[in-house]
């Protein structure tokens, strides 16, 4: 009898152990399937050139798919690296557009283009259902005709496919315009805290970690959003100076104090005429609404306290900047790097004319947009060594000034920076102008090493940039003198936002144009 009882107990124990082992193995073998899409555009609704159509999204590169999507951009690479390091996440790249021809100098996206591109992504998503999560690599400042909040609409359409239980997480540029609606449809938003955006890869990594916590049931996303009521041009948003630096440091401090708190700050993008324009604070906590609200309130109040020094900055006009350049050269403080911050279309000639008028030598101007000139060169089968004598730039309107007469020799004519034609024109006094077919922002000195150009041969660099050029010219120590240059007049691109004809924004409710 005892022997029989012993055998029964032994069998039961084996079954229990076997069952536990099976359950443990099943749990260890659990794979989470996550869909990844990219749809990012910083839209300048005030820029000339007409609306952005479907073909503008495929002019430089075809629609990405599969592994191409998973290798496109810093945010996604960070997300993918972290997800693959974790080891239990399978990634599905949904068909996604690579980018817009002309970038942030392009105007409104058409509703047709938005619906078309979203249709491709959602079709792929449906074909890969069920999924355990969806990662959205966005920007935050997209503007689409008849769709007031495009990023929120993206999250909404994804939510309609995946249902209420699947986490949706997005990454954003700090220039985004968002409000509470995105987080109505999504579970989290991770925004760069540095401008230039050194941390896009990091935000992708954080988004992957966060999403996995939710998928495993370890995190219940509880959210809070605040709009400080402040609008700023992007040139003042450099996080290398206070108080922009202090705002982001305060967000990091909250995250350091609470392990499961995530704080994101959008500074906003004023050249998108959209209702959610301006600064935004997003906070996510793990099932703690009181904490989320208290942090959001603190960030909102701090932002408001430092609003005056944050918004109000002065930059020299072209004539003053040119004179300071002459003085810097005389003092041996070269090279000089000039950021032409207001030139969003890319064809402004203000600072170039002033530098030439003052007889400045050894200028490398990168880059002046003029697709019409490039087309003429192509038609005439121009080549290196040919003479050049044409008016260039200054054609998109008052903000661009007037064309500048460029006389010299073609040093290079061919492919560069993803464009089929780029021209390098060598003038007298070792002054060189690079002509491009669309707005191009040079960030690194190494980008200029082509077509026989040696950057070290120049004393002055001009780039169409507000802050990003600091990466290669300022923060590396390459340039001894760095200036951000203004332009005369009031129009899109300048700090004088009250000159813009907003249709969807009431500036009187936003600082510094509000009464309170």
Secondary structure, DSSP 8 states (H G I E B T S, - for coil): -HHHHHHHHHHHHHHHHHHHHHHHHHHHT--EEEEEEE------TT-SS--B-GGGGTSSS--B-GGGGGGSSHHHHHHHHHHHHHSSEEEEE--B----TTGGG---B-HHHHHHHHHHHHHHHHHT-S-SEEEEE--S---BTTBS-HHHHHHHHHHHHH-SSSEEEEEE-TT----HHHHHH-SEEEE--SSS-TTHHHHHHHHHHHHHHHHTT---EEEEEE---B---GGGG-TTSTTHHHHHHHHHHHHHHSTT-EEEEE---TTS--TT-S-EEEEEEES-HHHHHHHHHHHHHHHHHTHHHHH----B-HHHHHHHHHHHHHTT---EEEEETT-SSS---HHHHHHHHTT--SEEEEEEE-HHHHHHHHHTT--TT-EEEEEES--S-GGG---EEEEEEEEEEEEETTEEEEEEEE-GGG-EEEEESS------GGGG--TT--GGG-SEEEES-SSTTHHHHTTTS--SEEEEE--SS--TTSS-GGGS--SS--GGGSBTTS--
